[in-house]
Amino acid sequence: MKNELQAHINEDTQKDIKQLFTHAEIANKEMGDIKKEMGDINVNIAKIFTDVNWIMKFFWVIATSAIGGLIASVFNLLQ
């Protein structure tokens, strides 16, 4: 009886260990996927921070309007 009980406990323990390893493998796979996605997000953020064309366009709009206002004020003073 004791041997049968011990065998049953060993089977249950082996099943539990197999389940733990299965869960660990799944978790490792998911962590790998998350790390890959985080890398993609970092690349996208880097592209946004290095894309300064919009800043240059904004600067030229502001500079052009400031120069236009300056020219208009000079014409108003001359009249």
C-alpha distance (Angstrom), angle and dihedral (degrees) to the residues before:
residue distance angle dihedral
M1 . . .
K2 3.78 . .
N3 3.82 91.4 .
E4 3.82 91.6 50.5
L5 3.79 90.8 49.9
Q6 3.80 90.7 47.7
A7 3.82 90.8 49.3
H8 3.82 90.8 49.8
I9 3.82 91.1 49.6
N10 3.80 90.4 48.8
E11 3.81 91.1 51.2
D12 3.79 91.6 49.6
T13 3.79 91.1 47.1
Q14 3.80 91.5 50.3
K15 3.81 90.8 49.4
D16 3.81 90.3 50.2
I17 3.80 91.5 48.8
K18 3.82 91.0 49.9
Q19 3.81 90.0 50.3
L20 3.80 91.0 49.9
F21 3.79 91.5 51.3
T22 3.81 90.5 47.3
H23 3.81 91.0 51.5
A24 3.79 90.9 46.3
E25 3.81 91.2 52.1
I26 3.80 91.0 49.5
A27 3.81 90.9 48.6
N28 3.81 91.4 49.3
K29 3.79 91.0 50.5
E30 3.80 91.9 49.3
M31 3.81 91.5 47.7
G32 3.80 89.2 52.4
D33 3.80 89.8 52.4
I34 3.80 91.2 48.5
K35 3.81 91.7 49.7
K36 3.80 90.0 51.0
E37 3.81 91.5 50.5
M38 3.80 91.2 47.6
G39 3.80 89.0 53.4
D40 3.80 90.0 52.2
I41 3.80 90.7 49.6
N42 3.81 91.2 50.1
V43 3.81 90.4 51.9
N44 3.81 91.3 50.4
I45 3.80 91.9 48.9
A46 3.79 90.4 49.4
K47 3.81 89.9 52.8
I48 3.80 90.8 51.7
F49 3.80 93.2 49.5
T50 3.80 93.8 47.2
D51 3.81 95.0 45.8
V52 3.80 101.1 92.9
N53 3.80 98.7 156.6
W54 3.78 90.7 105.0
I55 3.81 90.3 55.0
M56 3.79 90.9 52.5
K57 3.81 91.9 49.1
F58 3.80 90.5 49.1
F59 3.80 90.7 49.5
W60 3.80 92.1 51.5
V61 3.81 91.8 49.7
I62 3.80 91.2 51.0
A63 3.82 93.3 43.2
T64 3.81 92.5 48.1
S65 3.79 93.0 49.8
A66 3.82 91.3 46.8
I67 3.80 91.6 51.3
G68 3.80 90.3 45.9
G69 3.79 90.2 52.6
L70 3.81 91.0 48.2
I71 3.81 92.0 51.4
A72 3.80 91.0 47.5
S73 3.80 91.5 51.5
V74 3.81 91.4 49.4
F75 3.83 90.1 51.8
N76 3.80 89.9 49.5
L77 3.81 90.8 52.0
L78 3.80 92.0 49.4
Q79 3.79 93.4 53.7
